[in-house]
Amino acid sequence: MIINAVINGESIEKECNPNKRLIDFLRDDMELLSVKEGCGEGECGSCTVLLDKEAVTSCTVLTGQINGHEVTTVEGLDAMGELEPIMESFISAGAVQCGYCTPGMIISAKALLYKNPNPTDEEIKRALEGNLCRCTGYNKIIEAVRNIKR
């Protein structure tokens, strides 16, 4: 199948097996390595991407499902070479430890901010509940989302 989609702001037309997992397409075919595989079952959030500005786990989405849609990974969040404010906030708050979960956390937070630019701590927690982190204890991650310079 020929996949027509917008990935990180660029239109693509690529031959691909429509039953290939989106995570594999993004990593192997598009060379977008911020998308990490943790559990492979949609439970850990490491592979979270935006699909039409909604957070989805790319290990549970088939590539055929993105045809005609927009996909954004962390690589697509930088604005003309500058860090996205959410990335700067994660760095400032010390919300990055080993970094494995960070792209998924950032994408999940971005999806929340599209819907609600001023979320409460409870709303931040709900938006991030599908993302597992073994290093930070979540407090600094919640602080990072709360303190984003808008």
C-alpha positions in Angstrom: 0.0 0.0 0.0 1.2 3.5 -0.7 0.9 5.6 2.5 0.2 9.3 2.1 0.6 11.1 5.4 2.1 14.2 7.0 4.9 13.2 9.3 6.5 16.0 11.4 5.1 18.6 9.0 6.4 16.9 5.8 4.1 15.2 3.3 5.2 11.7 2.6 4.2 9.1 0.0 5.8 5.7 0.8 5.2 2.1 -0.1 4.6 0.1 3.1 2.9 -2.9 4.4 -0.3 -1.5 5.9 -0.2 -4.1 8.7 3.3 -2.9 9.9 3.1 -1.4 13.3 3.5 2.4 13.3 6.4 2.2 15.7 8.3 0.0 13.2 7.5 2.3 10.3 8.6 5.4 12.1 11.8 3.9 13.4 12.8 1.7 10.5 11.4 3.5 7.4 11.4 7.1 8.6 14.5 6.9 11.0 12.7 8.7 13.8 14.4 7.2 16.8 12.7 9.2 19.6 9.9 6.7 19.3 11.0 3.9 21.8 9.6 0.5 22.2 9.1 -0.5 25.8 6.3 -3.0 26.3 5.0 -3.4 22.7 1.4 -3.6 24.2 0.4 0.1 24.6 1.0 0.0 28.4 4.2 2.0 29.0 3.8 5.1 26.7 7.4 5.1 25.5 6.3 5.0 21.9 3.6 7.7 22.2 3.2 10.0 19.1 0.6 12.5 18.1 -1.9 11.3 15.5 -3.9 14.3 14.4 -2.9 16.0 17.7 -4.1 13.1 19.8 -1.7 11.0 21.9 -1.5 7.3 20.7 0.8 4.5 21.4 2.4 3.7 18.1 2.9 0.1 19.0 -0.9 -0.4 18.8 -1.5 1.5 15.6 -1.0 0.0 12.1 0.7 2.1 9.4 -2.3 1.8 7.2 -4.3 3.7 9.8 -2.2 6.8 9.3 -3.0 7.1 5.6 -4.4 10.7 5.1 -3.5 11.7 8.7 -0.8 13.7 10.5 1.8 12.1 12.8 4.1 14.1 15.0 7.1 12.7 17.0 9.4 14.7 19.3 11.6 15.4 16.3 8.7 17.3 14.8 8.3 19.6 17.8 11.3 21.8 17.3 10.6 25.1 15.7 13.2 26.1 13.2 16.0 24.4 15.3 14.9 25.8 18.6 13.7 23.7 21.5 9.9 23.5 22.0 9.0 25.3 25.3 7.9 21.9 26.8 11.3 20.5 26.1 13.0 23.5 27.8 10.7 23.1 30.8 11.6 19.4 31.1 15.2 20.3 31.2 14.7 23.2 33.6 12.7 21.1 36.0 15.1 18.2 36.0 12.4 16.0 34.6 14.8 14.0 32.4 16.7 11.2 34.0 17.6 8.2 31.7 15.5 9.8 29.0 13.8 6.6 27.8 10.3 7.7 28.7 10.9 11.4 28.0 9.7 11.6 24.3 6.4 9.8 25.2 5.9 12.1 28.2 6.6 15.2 26.1 4.2 14.0 23.4 1.5 13.2 25.9 1.9 16.6 27.6 1.7 18.3 24.2 -1.6 16.5 23.4 -2.9 17.8 26.7 -1.8 21.3 26.0 -3.5 21.3 22.6 -6.8 20.7 24.4 -6.1 22.7 27.6 -3.3 25.2 27.7 -3.6 25.7 31.4 -4.2 22.3 33.0 -4.4 21.6 36.7 -2.1 19.2 38.3 -4.8 16.6 38.4 -5.4 17.0 34.6 -1.6 16.7 34.0 -1.6 13.5 36.0 -4.5 12.1 34.0 -2.8 13.0 30.7 0.4 11.3 31.7 -1.1 8.2 33.4 -0.3 6.0 30.3 3.4 6.8 30.5 5.6 4.9 32.9 8.9 6.3 34.3 11.2 4.4 36.6 13.6 7.3 37.4 11.9 10.5 38.4 8.9 9.7 40.6 6.8 11.9 38.3 6.9 15.0 40.5 9.5 16.8 38.3 7.6 15.7 35.2 4.3 17.2 36.5 6.3 20.4 37.5 7.7 20.6 34.0 4.3 20.5 32.4 2.9 23.0 34.9 5.8 25.5 34.4 5.8 25.6 30.6 6.5 29.1 29.4 3.6 29.9 27.0 
